[in-house]
Amino acid sequence: MVEVTLWGALGAAAGGKSKIDVEAKDIRELFRKLAEQYPGLEPHIERGIAVAIDGVIYRDTWSKELPQGSEIFLLPRLVGG
């Protein structure tokens, strides 16, 4: 189980929660379980969310594992190169 911190708009879509505990092994499973548990998050996930794991931002690395005890944040997807 990992603890995930949500930025403002995602927190509102998750019933006002700023942190959620989720049983997930990688980013793909995290997004799937979040969409199942909190349907209001699905449109945000479809538009694109960046995941920060211990300060490193992942945008399209859905197979990235979520290590236990890591600091995990869901952020608006950043545009740029």
QUIZI-V786453 format. One record per residue. N is the residue number from 1. RES is the residue in three letters. PSI is psi in radians with two decimals (NA if undefined). Layout:
<<N;RES;PSI> <N;RES;PSI>>
This chain:
<<1;MET;2.41> <2;VAL;2.63> <3;GLU;2.25> <4;VAL;2.27> <5;THR;2.32> <6;LEU;2.42> <7;TRP;2.90> <8;GLY;-0.98> <9;ALA;-0.63> <10;LEU;-0.66> <11;GLY;-0.74> <12;ALA;-0.67> <13;ALA;-0.27> <14;ALA;0.54> <15;GLY;0.46> <16;GLY;0.14> <17;LYS;2.49> <18;SER;-0.31> <19;LYS;2.49> <20;ILE;2.40> <21;ASP;2.27> <22;VAL;2.40> <23;GLU;1.75> <24;ALA;2.50> <25;LYS;-0.41> <26;ASP;3.06> <27;ILE;-0.71> <28;ARG;-0.84> <29;GLU;-0.64> <30;LEU;-0.88> <31;PHE;-0.72> <32;ARG;-0.81> <33;LYS;-0.64> <34;LEU;-0.74> <35;ALA;-0.63> <36;GLU;-0.80> <37;GLN;-0.53> <38;TYR;1.45> <39;PRO;-0.46> <40;GLY;-0.31> <41;LEU;-0.37> <42;GLU;-0.79> <43;PRO;-0.63> <44;HIS;-0.73> <45;ILE;-0.73> <46;GLU;-0.63> <47;ARG;-0.48> <48;GLY;2.22> <49;ILE;2.44> <50;ALA;2.56> <51;VAL;2.17> <52;ALA;2.15> <53;ILE;1.97> <54;ASP;0.72> <55;GLY;-0.07> <56;VAL;2.21> <57;ILE;2.29> <58;TYR;2.26> <59;ARG;-0.67> <60;ASP;0.30> <61;THR;1.24> <62;TRP;-0.35> <63;SER;0.02> <64;LYS;2.20> <65;GLU;2.63> <66;LEU;1.70> <67;PRO;2.43> <68;GLN;2.44> <69;GLY;0.01> <70;SER;2.72> <71;GLU;2.01> <72;ILE;2.20> <73;PHE;2.45> <74;LEU;2.23> <75;LEU;2.80> <76;PRO;2.49> <77;ARG;2.23> <78;LEU;2.38> <79;VAL;2.48> <80;GLY;-3.11> <81;GLY;NA>>
